[in-house]
Amino acid sequence: MSAMDLWGDFVAEPIRTPVAVLREQATLLSPKTEGLISAEVTTEVYDGEFIHAFELVVPTLQFYRYRLFEVRHSSTLYPVRVIAERTGPRLTDPFVDDEEAFTDWLRGILSSDKTKKIISSLLAQAKS
């Protein structure tokens, strides 16, 4: 007698995961800085939560790393909790509900004056 399949069918949701969005943006930085600064996304799992750290890396400065922000979420992907104490304003509600809102938040952080100042400073040091 064969086992009865009670699982049903699975369909992957047609959304980009937060880490996919982050990795996509990370690959765009190095060409913009002529390879002097790159971005890396590292992921760890702690207490059932995915934690994605977005870090700037400067190889010519002994691989100096600067954590720009963190994004945390459960296995359901959204909402994500964003932590950007150094580069962004403190949010009264640090949760971002969906991919569109996450992309808008990320655009704001990556193009912010604070982030541009950090990158400019690192570029100056990397070139000296």
C-alpha positions in Angstrom: 0.0 0.0 0.0 1.5 3.4 -1.0 1.4 6.4 1.2 -1.3 9.0 0.6 0.1 12.5 -0.1 -1.6 14.9 2.2 0.7 17.8 1.4 -1.0 19.3 -1.6 0.9 21.5 -4.1 3.4 24.2 -3.3 3.7 27.4 -5.3 6.6 29.9 -4.7 5.2 33.4 -4.2 6.1 35.7 -7.2 8.0 38.2 -5.1 11.7 39.0 -4.7 13.0 38.1 -1.3 14.6 40.9 0.7 18.0 39.3 0.4 17.7 39.1 -3.4 16.9 42.9 -3.5 19.9 43.6 -1.2 22.3 41.4 -3.3 21.1 43.1 -6.5 22.0 46.5 -5.1 25.3 45.2 -3.6 26.5 44.2 -7.1 25.9 47.7 -8.4 28.3 49.6 -6.0 31.7 48.3 -7.1 31.5 49.5 -10.7 30.3 53.0 -9.4 33.4 53.3 -7.3 35.9 51.8 -9.8 36.3 48.8 -7.6 37.5 50.7 -4.6 34.4 50.0 -2.5 32.2 47.0 -2.8 29.1 45.9 -0.9 28.4 42.5 0.7 25.3 41.0 2.1 25.8 38.4 4.8 23.1 36.4 6.3 22.7 34.6 9.6 19.8 33.0 11.4 19.2 33.7 15.0 16.2 32.6 17.1 14.1 31.9 14.0 14.9 35.2 12.4 16.9 35.9 9.2 19.3 38.7 9.7 20.8 40.3 6.5 23.7 42.7 7.1 24.6 45.1 4.3 28.2 46.1 4.6 30.6 48.3 2.6 34.0 46.7 2.1 37.2 48.6 1.2 39.9 46.2 0.1 42.7 48.8 0.0 42.1 49.6 3.7 42.8 46.1 5.0 39.3 45.1 4.0 37.7 47.6 6.3 34.0 46.9 6.7 31.3 49.4 7.5 27.8 48.0 8.3 25.4 50.3 6.6 22.2 48.6 7.9 20.5 45.3 8.8 17.3 43.8 7.6 15.5 41.2 9.7 12.5 39.0 8.8 10.9 35.7 9.7 10.3 32.8 7.3 7.4 34.7 5.8 9.7 37.4 4.3 7.5 40.4 4.9 7.2 42.5 6.9 10.9 43.2 7.4 12.4 45.0 10.3 15.0 47.6 9.2 17.8 48.8 11.4 19.8 51.7 10.0 20.9 53.7 13.1 24.0 55.2 11.4 22.6 56.1 8.0 18.9 56.7 8.4 16.4 58.4 10.6 15.1 56.4 13.5 11.8 55.0 12.3 8.8 55.2 14.6 7.7 51.9 12.9 10.7 50.0 11.8 8.6 47.4 9.9 8.3 47.5 6.2 5.2 45.6 4.9 6.0 44.5 1.4 8.5 44.5 -1.4 7.5 47.9 -2.8 7.8 49.6 0.5 11.1 47.8 1.1 12.5 49.0 -2.2 11.4 52.6 -1.4 13.0 52.4 2.0 16.2 51.0 0.5 16.3 53.7 -2.2 16.1 56.3 0.5 19.0 54.8 2.5 21.3 54.1 -0.4 20.8 57.6 -1.9 20.8 59.5 1.4 23.2 62.3 2.1 24.6 60.3 5.0 25.4 57.3 2.9 26.9 59.4 0.2 29.2 61.1 2.8 30.3 57.8 4.1 31.1 56.5 0.6 32.9 59.7 -0.3 35.0 59.5 2.8 35.9 55.9 2.2 36.8 56.7 -1.4 39.1 59.5 -0.3 40.9 57.1 2.1 41.0 54.3 -0.4 42.7 56.5 -3.0 45.4 57.8 -0.7 
